[in-house]
């Protein structure tokens, strides 16, 4: 996947993980998802968004097991 296409796709998907002013954990979650998703989209075969999201949640919960993520469950099909 070309860089421009990758950036557009990740930007579009991040619309389904809200940015919450002042919520550092939620915003770190968005950042973690963005990094995971960019990595996953660069690998063949392309990993579904749901899998990238679940990996991002898993890595965050290692340090903060009680962290509640906010995201569009319908979009990610969870």
N, C-alpha and C positions, 0 to 999 in steps of 0.2 A: 504494500500500500504506500502510495506517495505521501510525503510529509503534509502537503496542503489538505489532502483528503483525510488523512489521519487527524489533523487538527480540527477540521470541520466536524468529523464524527464525534470526537471526544467532547468538543464544545456543545454539540447538540445533546449528547447523553448527560452531560453535567447539568443541563436544565432540569433533569429529573432527580437531582440530588441538591436540595436547596442550600443556598448560602444563608447562614443565619448570623447577622451582625452580633458580635460579642461572644458567639459560641465557638470557642477554640477547637473543641473536640469535633464538632460537626464539620468545621472548615478543614481540619486536618484529615477527616474522612474523605472529603471531596478531593483534597490533594493526593491522598493515598490512592483513591480510585483512579484519578487522572494518570498517575504514574504507572499503575498496574495495567490500566487499559491501553495506554500507549505501547507498553511492552507486549501485551497480548495481541494487539493488532499487527505488530511487526513480525509475528511468527506465523509460518504456515502450519497447519490450517488456522484460520482466524478463530479465535476463542469467542464464544458468545458473551455479550455484555453481562448477563447474569453470572457467569463464572468469574469474570473479573471482579464484579461487585462482591461476591461471596468471599473471594480471596482477600479483598481489601478489608472486609469486616473481620475475617479471621485474624489477620495480622494485628488489627487494632485491639481486638479482644484479648490478645495475649498479655498486653500491658494493662488494659482497662476492661476486665470481664463484665462489668455492669454497664458499659457504654451502650446507649440506645441510639441506633442510627436512624436517620430520617431520609427516606427516599421513596420514590414512586413505585410501589409494589406491582402495579399493573404493567408499567413500562418494562420492568426487569423480569416480569413473569414469575414472581415469587409469591 
